[in-house]
Amino acid sequence: MRRSLLRWYRRNRRRLPWRERPSPYRTWISEVMLQQTQVATVLPYFERFLRRFPDLPALARAREAEVLRLWAGLGYYSRARNLLAAARRIASEHAGRIPEDLAALRSLPGFGRYTAAAIASIAFRKPHELVDGNVARVLCRAFAVFGDPSRKPASERVWELARELLARRAPGDWNQALMELGALVCRPDAPLCGDCPWRAHCRAFARGLQDELPESGRRSATLPVAVEALLLRRGDKVLLWRRSDQERLLPRHWSLPETRHVPAGTAGPELCRLRHSITRHRITLTLRAGSLPPGPIPAAARWVPAERLPDYLVSSLWRKAVDRAAVLPIG
């Protein structure tokens, strides 16, 4: 099984920029961006990010606002903040070199079990197994593992299988081969079993269970959220609002102010209405023109020139709102 999968991988692997010019830093950036995000979406972000921050010292010196601006549209913004925090820790505590040791990696912000194993095995050829969604699906089908692989005991069995199968002489290639098999062949729907190098070994295929495995747990219920926001203008400036740490959605982000933020503001006619999803939240946003009474603005607010809105409005929710209103273009 090891030989057949590695042979398949070396013939069929996608030519991706972080694979063609590998380095620990490039591997790390790609792995963080690829969490919960498709490869096709990541590619242009990866190239732009590396042009601006070509190495770890450049990233460690960055301002959070600039990192978030380059991340805008990728979502899950805690990834970007953890990336910056980890870069600063590596610069100050590890002389600017990403550590090779798994325990040292796990101590860094944003490095969970998977990310630490991915960096250690791919970048440093350390013999550590890993499991992501693609790997879990491949192993659940190949070995007919029942139960939800995101929960015990199925998750423990999947990690155990990953550890037993690990090609210790080529752990990086092996882990990427498993992930690639899940991405290209052992897909969630309509797996391409005829193209699979493990077809002869796959217990799910032998028993006709490839469409039933892996078993998934119950999905979390979606949460409807209604948001009413204001587009407040003063000359060529727009009022933005810095969200607090206590916000359920997009904490610490700059956004358009919601009516609850500026109770003294006057809500005018509706400019647009749109729907947007953030994790399991299904947001309906109504954007209205508005005005503020004379006097000082709240401490969380800031008047921002229109041309600088893309530097502040990181989330695509607010970019879409302003763009849809056809008042101020967002580039």
Residue, then its C-alpha position, 0 to 999 in steps of 0.5 A: m500500500r505504501r509503494s503504490l500510493l507513493r508511486w501514484y503521488r509522484r506521478n499525479r501530484r498537483r504542481l503547487p507553488w509551496r511544493e515546487r519551491p519548498s521551505p519551512y516558511r512557505t510550507w507553514i504559510s500554505e498549511v495555515m491558508l489551506q485550513q478550511t479553504q480550497v486550494a484554488t482559493v488559496l493560490p492567489y492569496f499565497e502568491r500575494f502574501l509571499r510577495r509582501f512577506p517573503d520570509l519570517p522576519a518580514l512577517a514578524r515585523a508586520r502590522e496586524a492591519e496589513v496582515l489582515r488586509l492581505w488575508a481579506g476574503l479568506g475568512y477565519y481571521s484568527r488564522a491570520r492573527n495566530l500566524l503573526a503572533a507565531a512569527r513574532r514568537i519565533a523571531s524572539e524565542h527561536a532566533g527567527r528559525i521555525p523549530e523542528d521539534l514537535a513539542a516546540l511547534r505545538s507551543l506556538p499560537g495556532f499550531g494544533r496537532y495537525t499543523a505541527a505534524a504537517i510542518a514537522s513532516i513536510a518541512f523537516r522530514k520528521p516521522h509524524e503522522l497527521v490527519d485532516g479531513n481528506v486523510a480521515r476520509v481515505l482511512c475510513r474507507a480503506f479500513a472500513v472505520f465506522g463512526d464519526p471520525s471527528r469524534k472518539p472512538a473513530s478519531e482515535r482509530v484513524w490517528e492510530l491507522a495514520r501512525e501505523l501506515l506512516a512511511r517513516r523514510a519519506p513522511g512528508d511525501w507520504n502525508q501529502a500523498l494521503m491528502e492528495l488521494g483524498a482531494l483528487v480521487c477519494r472525494p466526499d461525493a462520487p469517489l473515483c474508485g476506478d482511478c484509486p491506487w488502493r482499490a484492491h485494498c479498500r474494504a469500503f470498495a469491496r463491500g460497496l460502502q464507499d458512499e456511506l463512509p465516513e459516517s458524519g455526525r449531526r451538523s450543527a444547526t445554522l443560526p440566523v442573524a439579522v444585522e442593520a448597518l449604517l453608511l455614514r458619510r462626511g465629505d469623502k470619508v466614511l465612518l467605520w467602527r472597531r468591533s470589540d472583543q466581545e462581538r460574536l461575529l468578527p471581533r476586533h474587525w473594522s466594520l460599518p457601524e450597526t444601528r445598535h452601535v450608534p443609537a444617536g444616529t438616524a437611519g435613512p432609506e435602505l441601500c441594499r440587503l444581502r445574505h452572507s455566511i460565516t461558519r454556521h451563522r446565516i447573516t441577513l444584512t440591511l444597509r441604510a444611509g444614515s447621519l450623525p448629530p454634530g459633536p464628537i464621535p464614539a471612541a470606537a469609531r473613525w472617519v476613513p477616506a473612501e479610497r482607504l476602505p479596503d485597508y480597513l474593511v477586511s471581511s467580505l461581508w462589509r466589502k460586499a455591503v458597500d460594493r452592493a450599495a453602489v455608492l463607493p467602489i471597493g477594489 
